């Protein structure tokens, strides 16, 4: 897992692939981490293998992949047959099942209102994913507040549409930004912010 954080330190944009047409661009882009948020159980295995041949880290958005159930059997199938590096989901029970299968886990937290944040953080702190996906990711003040109370790495996602959005989220404490905007997949080492947060994570693992 430390390799993921090191890569995000120099390439802090996660390419969110939402259509089959975006696969080729994600393969070519310098973004080292990919979130597959499209397809079905018949296609994501081959897409995952293809990204792995390019040396990329692959996550499956299990809530958006057609044909995947929401139980432990689905997680076992993902880990043993589809073989991504990890999953992203809103469901705490899938996070816990994925831990047992050795997958890297990311849990979504929706910033709808104060109560949603409070309840979401309670669930996240109980399930202990490797990182928290905060949505929408264009609320730097809220990201800073969550960062102050939650030591888990934060990934900003949702409505990330510009370089400025990325820079503000990283400056607020996110370790990375997940976006489907293909032009942002080409941002890399010229992004100065957010690396300190990644170094903290790597340091805690050793």
C-alpha positions as CSV (number, residue, x, y, z in Angstrom):
1,X,0.0,0.0,0.0
2,X,2.9,2.3,0.6
3,X,3.6,2.3,-3.1
4,X,0.2,3.8,-3.7
5,X,0.8,6.8,-1.4
6,X,4.3,7.3,-3.0
7,X,2.8,7.4,-6.4
8,X,0.1,9.8,-5.3
9,X,2.7,12.1,-3.9
10,X,4.0,12.7,-7.5
11,X,0.8,12.0,-9.4
12,X,-2.1,13.1,-7.1
13,X,-4.9,12.8,-9.7
14,X,-6.9,9.6,-9.9
15,X,-8.5,8.9,-13.3
16,X,-12.1,8.0,-12.9
17,X,-13.1,6.0,-15.9
18,X,-16.9,6.3,-16.5
19,X,-17.2,5.0,-20.0
20,X,-15.5,2.4,-22.2
21,X,-14.4,5.3,-24.5
22,X,-12.3,6.7,-21.6
23,X,-10.2,3.6,-21.1
24,X,-7.7,4.3,-23.9
25,X,-7.1,7.8,-22.6
26,X,-6.6,6.6,-19.1
27,X,-4.1,4.1,-20.4
28,X,-2.1,6.8,-22.1
29,X,-2.4,9.4,-19.3
30,X,0.4,9.8,-16.7
31,X,-2.2,9.3,-13.8
32,X,-0.9,6.2,-12.0
33,X,-4.1,5.3,-10.3
34,X,-7.4,4.4,-12.0
35,X,-10.9,4.1,-10.6
36,X,-13.1,2.0,-12.8
37,X,-16.7,3.3,-12.4
38,X,-18.3,1.6,-15.5
39,X,-18.7,-1.8,-17.0
40,X,-19.9,-5.1,-15.7
41,X,-18.5,-8.3,-14.3
42,X,-17.8,-9.5,-17.8
43,X,-15.7,-6.5,-18.8
44,X,-13.9,-5.1,-15.7
45,X,-11.6,-8.1,-15.3
46,X,-10.1,-7.5,-18.7
47,X,-9.9,-3.8,-18.2
48,X,-8.2,-4.3,-14.8
49,X,-5.6,-6.6,-16.4
50,X,-5.0,-4.1,-19.2
51,X,-4.3,-1.3,-16.7
52,X,-2.1,-3.5,-14.7
53,X,0.0,-4.2,-17.8
54,X,0.7,-0.4,-18.0
55,X,1.8,-0.5,-14.3
56,X,-1.3,1.3,-12.9
57,X,-3.0,0.8,-9.6
58,X,-6.7,-0.1,-10.2
59,X,-9.7,0.4,-8.0
60,X,-13.2,-0.8,-8.7
61,X,-16.2,1.3,-7.8
62,X,-18.3,-1.6,-6.7
63,X,-21.5,0.4,-6.3
64,X,-21.4,1.2,-10.1
65,X,-20.2,-2.0,-11.6
66,X,-23.2,-3.9,-13.0
67,X,-23.7,-7.5,-11.8
68,X,-21.8,-7.2,-8.5
69,X,-23.8,-7.9,-5.4
70,X,-23.4,-6.1,-2.2
71,X,-22.2,-9.0,0.0
72,X,-19.1,-10.8,1.1
73,X,-19.4,-13.3,-1.8
74,X,-19.2,-10.4,-4.3
75,X,-16.0,-9.1,-2.6
76,X,-14.5,-12.6,-2.7
77,X,-15.3,-12.7,-6.5
78,X,-13.7,-9.3,-7.0
79,X,-10.5,-10.2,-5.1
80,X,-10.0,-13.7,-6.6
81,X,-11.4,-13.4,-10.1
82,X,-11.3,-9.7,-11.1
83,X,-8.1,-9.0,-9.1
84,X,-8.0,-5.2,-8.8
85,X,-5.8,-3.6,-6.2
86,X,-8.7,-2.3,-4.2
87,X,-12.3,-1.2,-4.1
88,X,-14.3,2.0,-3.5
89,X,-17.7,1.7,-1.9
90,X,-20.2,3.5,0.4
91,X,-20.9,0.3,2.3
92,X,-19.1,-0.4,5.5
93,X,-19.8,-4.2,5.4
94,X,-18.0,-4.4,2.0
95,X,-15.0,-2.5,3.4
96,X,-14.7,-5.0,6.2
97,X,-15.0,-8.0,3.8
98,X,-12.4,-6.4,1.5
99,X,-9.9,-6.2,4.4
100,X,-10.1,-9.9,4.8
101,X,-9.4,-10.4,1.1
102,X,-6.3,-8.2,1.2
103,X,-7.8,-5.4,-1.0
104,X,-7.0,-1.7,-0.5
105,X,-10.2,0.0,0.6
106,X,-11.7,3.5,0.0
107,X,-15.0,4.4,1.6
108,X,-17.1,7.3,0.3
109,X,-18.3,10.1,2.6
110,X,-20.9,12.5,1.3
111,X,-20.8,16.0,2.6
112,X,-24.5,16.7,2.4
113,X,-24.9,18.5,5.7
114,X,-23.4,18.4,9.2
115,X,-25.4,15.4,10.3
116,X,-24.4,13.4,7.2
117,X,-20.7,14.3,7.9
118,X,-21.0,13.3,11.5
119,X,-22.8,10.0,10.8
120,X,-20.5,9.2,7.9
121,X,-17.3,9.8,9.9
122,X,-18.7,7.5,12.6
123,X,-19.2,4.7,10.1
124,X,-15.8,5.4,8.5
125,X,-13.9,5.3,11.8
126,X,-15.6,2.0,12.6
127,X,-14.8,0.3,9.3
128,X,-11.3,1.8,9.0
129,X,-10.8,2.0,5.2
130,X,-7.3,2.8,3.9
131,X,-8.7,6.2,2.7
132,X,-11.9,8.2,2.7
133,X,-13.4,9.5,-0.6
134,X,-15.1,12.9,0.3
135,X,-17.8,14.2,-2.1
136,X,-18.1,16.8,-3.4
137,X,-14.4,17.5,-3.4
138,X,-14.8,21.2,-4.0
139,X,-15.3,22.1,-0.3
140,X,-11.8,22.9,1.0
141,X,-13.0,24.3,4.3
142,X,-14.9,21.0,5.1
143,X,-11.9,19.0,3.9
144,X,-9.7,20.8,6.4
145,X,-12.3,20.3,9.2
146,X,-12.5,16.5,8.4
147,X,-8.7,16.3,8.2
148,X,-8.4,17.8,11.7
149,X,-10.6,15.0,13.2
150,X,-9.9,12.1,11.0
151,X,-6.3,10.8,10.5
152,X,-7.3,8.6,7.5
153,X,-6.1,9.9,4.1
154,X,-8.7,11.9,2.3
155,X,-9.4,11.7,-1.5
156,X,-11.4,14.6,-2.9
157,X,-13.9,13.6,-5.6
158,X,-17.1,14.9,-7.3
159,X,-17.3,18.2,-9.2
160,X,-13.5,18.4,-9.6
161,X,-13.4,20.2,-12.9
162,X,-10.3,22.4,-13.0
163,X,-6.7,22.6,-12.0
164,X,-7.7,25.1,-9.4
165,X,-10.2,22.7,-7.9
166,X,-7.4,20.1,-7.6
167,X,-4.9,22.5,-6.1
168,X,-7.4,23.8,-3.5
169,X,-8.4,20.3,-2.4
170,X,-4.7,19.2,-2.1
171,X,-3.9,22.4,-0.2
172,X,-6.8,21.7,2.2
173,X,-5.2,18.3,3.1
174,X,-6.5,15.8,0.5
175,X,-3.8,13.3,-0.7
176,X,-5.4,13.1,-4.1
177,X,-8.3,14.1,-6.3
178,X,-10.5,11.7,-8.2
179,X,-12.0,13.1,-11.4
180,X,-13.5,12.0,-14.7
181,X,-12.3,15.2,-16.4
182,X,-9.7,13.7,-18.8
183,X,-7.6,16.8,-19.2
184,X,-6.9,16.7,-15.5
185,X,-5.4,13.2,-15.8
186,X,-2.4,14.8,-17.3
187,X,-1.5,16.8,-14.3
188,X,1.4,15.5,-12.4
189,X,4.6,16.6,-10.7
190,X,3.8,20.3,-11.3
191,X,1.2,20.1,-8.6
192,X,3.0,21.1,-5.4
193,X,0.4,20.7,-2.7
194,X,-0.8,17.6,-0.9
195,X,2.5,15.7,-0.8
196,X,3.0,16.4,2.9
197,X,-0.1,14.5,3.7
198,X,1.1,11.6,1.6
199,X,4.4,11.5,3.4
200,X,2.5,11.4,6.8
201,X,0.7,8.2,5.6
202,X,3.9,6.5,4.4
203,X,5.6,7.4,7.6
204,X,2.8,5.9,9.7
205,X,3.1,2.6,7.9
206,X,6.7,2.0,8.9
